[in-house]
């Protein structure tokens, strides 16, 4: 089930470059996202950004080893992260993806569907 699904716009003047990754600042009318992506990822001026709590049903992936890379949902996206909700506030969510932190802030209509230590996918096109 999608917990967050939005077209996000890249703030080009806010990019930060590191050895093998780029920190992007994304925004729409209601949310801001800070995310590190590989420098090889070809990002456009806008991207589709989805946070999902399972592939076929809610909570169906418990560990990284459980992921079926041939899943139809995963095949639709250029970049996929698997992580755990680290922290939740009324207006922000921090997701840890194996050392990579994704920070989402703003308005969430379904903030009550998130919980600490919840496994989620971040899907990007």
VENVENMO-V16137 format. One record per residue. N is the residue number from 1. RES is the residue in one letter. PSI is psi in whole degrees, 0 to 359 (999 if undefined). Layout:
{{N & RES & PSI} {N & RES & PSI}}
//
This chain:
{{1 & X & 136} {2 & X & 126} {3 & X & 332} {4 & X & 133} {5 & X & 113} {6 & X & 152} {7 & X & 125} {8 & X & 149} {9 & X & 138} {10 & X & 130} {11 & X & 92} {12 & X & 323} {13 & X & 353} {14 & X & 9} {15 & X & 143} {16 & X & 131} {17 & X & 136} {18 & X & 184} {19 & X & 306} {20 & X & 9} {21 & X & 165} {22 & X & 133} {23 & X & 120} {24 & X & 143} {25 & X & 119} {26 & X & 153} {27 & X & 158} {28 & X & 195} {29 & X & 332} {30 & X & 343} {31 & X & 156} {32 & X & 143} {33 & X & 137} {34 & X & 125} {35 & X & 141} {36 & X & 131} {37 & X & 155} {38 & X & 146} {39 & X & 342} {40 & X & 347} {41 & X & 124} {42 & X & 94} {43 & X & 141} {44 & X & 185} {45 & X & 338} {46 & X & 151} {47 & X & 156} {48 & X & 129} {49 & X & 121} {50 & X & 136} {51 & X & 127} {52 & X & 142} {53 & X & 22} {54 & X & 172} {55 & X & 299} {56 & X & 331} {57 & X & 165} {58 & X & 128} {59 & X & 24} {60 & X & 351} {61 & X & 115} {62 & X & 328} {63 & X & 165} {64 & X & 324} {65 & X & 340} {66 & X & 352} {67 & X & 129} {68 & X & 104} {69 & X & 351} {70 & X & 6} {71 & X & 137} {72 & X & 323} {73 & X & 314} {74 & X & 325} {75 & X & 340} {76 & X & 346} {77 & X & 148} {78 & X & 327} {79 & X & 132} {80 & X & 132} {81 & X & 145} {82 & X & 127} {83 & X & 186} {84 & X & 136} {85 & X & 121} {86 & X & 318} {87 & X & 143} {88 & X & 134} {89 & X & 180} {90 & X & 332} {91 & X & 18} {92 & X & 152} {93 & X & 133} {94 & X & 127} {95 & X & 129} {96 & X & 124} {97 & X & 74} {98 & X & 46} {99 & X & 340} {100 & X & 129} {101 & X & 133} {102 & X & 124} {103 & X & 121} {104 & X & 127} {105 & X & 160} {106 & X & 211} {107 & X & 131} {108 & X & 117} {109 & X & 335} {110 & X & 40} {111 & X & 332} {112 & X & 348} {113 & X & 351} {114 & X & 148} {115 & X & 155} {116 & X & 140} {117 & X & 14} {118 & X & 133} {119 & X & 133} {120 & X & 157} {121 & X & 142} {122 & X & 120} {123 & X & 131} {124 & X & 133} {125 & X & 999}}
//
